[in-house]
Amino acid sequence: MKHKFKYFLTILMPWAIMFNIEEYIVGILSFFLQITVVGWPIASIWACKTLSKHYQKQRHEQHQEYKHQQEEEKIDDSPKN
């Protein structure tokens, strides 16, 4: 639900989402695009793609962390001679 709301906000306020995910320069550019009515759809699409990449990066980091934990557990469970 949280992700759906953020995607909804990317359409309304693309610059706010960019600041939320700490893409400050892109947020400023999106703000200036949003000021012009013609640039608003471009900024929204850009924000959706950037948010999608942000979520993908988070999932990848979580997966890497999980794999690292599994490897540590294997090492801890191995028999000691």
C-alpha positions as CSV (number, residue, x, y, z in Angstrom):
1,M,0.0,0.0,0.0
2,K,2.8,2.3,0.9
3,H,4.4,1.8,-2.6
4,K,1.2,2.5,-4.4
5,F,0.7,5.8,-2.5
6,K,4.2,6.9,-3.4
7,Y,3.6,6.1,-7.1
8,F,0.4,8.2,-6.8
9,L,2.4,11.0,-5.4
10,T,4.9,10.8,-8.3
11,I,2.1,11.9,-10.6
12,L,1.0,14.7,-8.4
13,M,4.3,16.0,-7.0
14,P,7.3,14.3,-8.7
15,W,9.8,16.7,-7.1
16,A,8.6,15.7,-3.6
17,I,9.3,12.1,-4.2
18,M,12.8,12.8,-5.6
19,F,13.6,14.7,-2.4
20,N,12.1,11.9,-0.3
21,I,14.5,9.3,-1.9
22,E,17.4,11.8,-1.6
23,E,17.8,12.7,-5.3
24,Y,18.1,16.4,-4.6
25,I,19.4,17.6,-8.0
26,V,16.9,15.6,-9.9
27,G,14.2,16.9,-7.5
28,I,15.1,20.5,-8.3
29,L,15.0,19.7,-12.1
30,S,11.6,17.9,-11.6
31,F,10.3,21.0,-9.8
32,F,11.2,23.3,-12.7
33,L,9.7,20.8,-15.1
34,Q,6.5,20.6,-13.0
35,I,6.1,24.4,-13.0
36,T,5.5,24.2,-16.7
37,V,2.4,22.3,-17.5
38,V,4.1,20.7,-20.6
39,G,7.0,19.4,-18.4
40,W,4.7,17.9,-15.8
41,P,4.1,14.5,-17.5
42,I,7.9,14.3,-18.3
43,A,8.7,14.9,-14.6
44,S,6.1,12.4,-13.5
45,I,7.4,9.7,-15.8
46,W,11.0,10.5,-14.7
47,A,10.0,10.2,-11.1
48,C,8.2,6.9,-11.6
49,K,11.3,5.4,-13.3
50,T,13.6,6.8,-10.6
51,L,11.3,5.5,-7.8
52,S,11.2,2.1,-9.4
53,K,15.0,2.0,-9.6
54,H,15.2,3.0,-6.0
55,Y,12.9,0.1,-4.9
56,Q,14.9,-2.2,-7.1
57,K,18.1,-1.1,-5.4
58,Q,16.6,-1.6,-2.0
59,R,15.4,-5.1,-2.9
60,H,18.9,-6.0,-4.2
61,E,20.6,-4.7,-1.0
62,Q,18.1,-6.7,1.2
63,H,18.8,-9.8,-0.9
64,Q,22.6,-9.3,-0.6
65,E,22.2,-8.8,3.2
66,Y,20.1,-12.0,3.5
67,K,22.7,-14.0,1.5
68,H,25.5,-12.6,3.7
69,Q,23.6,-13.7,6.8
70,Q,23.0,-17.1,5.4
71,E,26.7,-17.5,4.7
72,E,27.6,-16.4,8.2
73,E,25.2,-19.0,9.7
74,K,26.7,-21.7,7.6
75,I,30.2,-20.8,8.8
76,D,28.9,-20.7,12.4
77,D,27.2,-24.1,12.1
78,S,30.1,-25.9,10.5
79,P,31.8,-28.5,12.8
80,K,35.0,-27.4,14.4
81,N,38.0,-29.8,14.5
